[in-house]
Amino acid sequence: MAYGTFLVFLGFAVVMVIGGVVVNYLLMPYHPGAEKRTTYECGLDPIGEAQVRYSLRFYVFALMYVVFAVEAAFLLPWAVVYRTMSGFMPLTEALIFIFILVLGLAFAWEKGELKWD
Amino acid sequence: MALLKELLYNSGKPLSEFSSWMHAIWAGWGMPGFLLDFIFQLVIVLAVTAVLVLNALWIIYYDRKISALMQIRKGPNRVGPFGLLQTLADTVKLLIKEDVNPKKIDILSFWIAPLIIFIPTFAVFLVLPFGNGLVPADLNIGILYIIAITGLSVIGILAAGWGSNNKYSLIGGMRSAAQIVSYEIPMVLVILAVVLMSGTMKMSGIVAAQSNRVWFVVPQFLGFIIFLIAGNAEVNRAPFDLPEAESELVAGFNTEYSAMKFAFFYLAEYTNLFLTSAVAATLFLGGWQGPFLPPIVWFFIKTYFVITILCWIRWTFPRIRVDQLMEFSWKYLLPLALLNLVVTAVILKF
């Protein structure tokens, strides 16, 4: 039932966007022109293409994002049951896990990967 | 009167009673039950749409009015009483504008981008607890669902940036993706600390965990601050508005969009602001709980309290540089969030 509602939400969002654009197309004026359809570049004629190989300085950040997102995904179940578990085992294991990730972060920091230049 | 009071203060029980009563009648007619479920779901979706649209109309006006007050201007004051209908007029204008598609666009990613950006925004409403039992679908993975589904909007932003075939759009899209990805990590770690304290990922469970003790804003004050900063960065608002920095990138990834497609970007942006504030209010400020007034009123009061803080930040601070932006997330927020998580875990053990 709950996930059925989720599907209805998704479907309705799609219908809403498509419906909005369709209504827009029914109401809008249509005056085509070659000038109008040029790429906007502050009024000048566009120079070259924009779909070029873009220098992805963020590659390392994306990699680190994956590492930490997976870490969070692993820690979520731990966080849910943490209060119900007794003893220091859950705490120690999580601390070791986090410590390894902090080491990785410190390594990246030391290598200068966190710097933008 | 008693029924109305019950509906306002303890919505879950009368609603489920109504549902099972309807199901009994429906079964008496010999109709299949899933059809009635579908009708209920449609009613829920329509109600959420009404909330979303009305709220967007109001929140844009609110943001503009606050900016005007801070800059000693009047702000929108022509359309309707106090300019209240200004946003409605803007929407109608966007609806009847010509939709211009530049020659060089990548047609598929250009057209699909508003869809991909809008869907996660709309879907997050699924788990928002508006009141006591008043939640469209109380998934038991609540907060994880929010994290997961809001992450999808990055794809839409990249598609918009790439598909427009415009240098401003490309740079804006890339910046936005990197920014959202970077600030998501501290945010998730803070949410982890909240889950640690409440022992559940269910949104209603997190609210319930704050009922007998203090609100989580007190033990998790550092977490609340980190959440606000990261949330502000996630919705691309100043001082983190580099992806759509007007003075350098025109409008960032939505430069080439016009008419209704632009309207959906705009709608998604402001709804995201509302959602971030609503999640902050639920996780840290006790959600719908509060004395005297009905829960749903408290929910909106707390949400708008957070929105006001975010607007205040937006109109007070200058935009930061891109290197400061990335370093701030990875070198300050992330270690602080990790520290917050570890300290929470250690304190909970004793």
Interface residues (C-beta under 8 A of the other chain):
Chain A: M1 A2 Y3 G4 T5 F6 V8 F9 L10 F12 A13 V14 M16 V17 I18 G20 V21 V23 N24 Y25 L27 M28 P29 Y30 H31 K36 R37 T38 T39 Y40 E41 C42 P46 E49 A50 Q51 Y54 L56 F58 F61 A62 M64 Y65 F68 A69 A72 L75 L76 A79 V80 V81 Y82 R83 T84 F88 L91 A94 L95 I98 L101 V102 L105 W109 L114 K115 W116 D117
Chain B: F34 D37 F38 Q41 L42 I44 V45 V48 T49 L94 L95 I96 K97 E98 D99 V100 N101 P102 K103 K104 D106 P114 L115 F118 I119 F122 A123 F125 L126 P136 A137 D138 L139 L144 I147 W162 S164 N165 N166 K167 Y168 S169 L170 M174 A177 A178 V181 S182 E184 I185 V188 L189 L192 A193 V195 L196 G199 T200 M201 V250 T255 E256 A259 M260 K261 A263 F264 V322 D323 M326 E327 W330 K331 L334 P335 L338 L341 V342 A345 V346 L348 K349
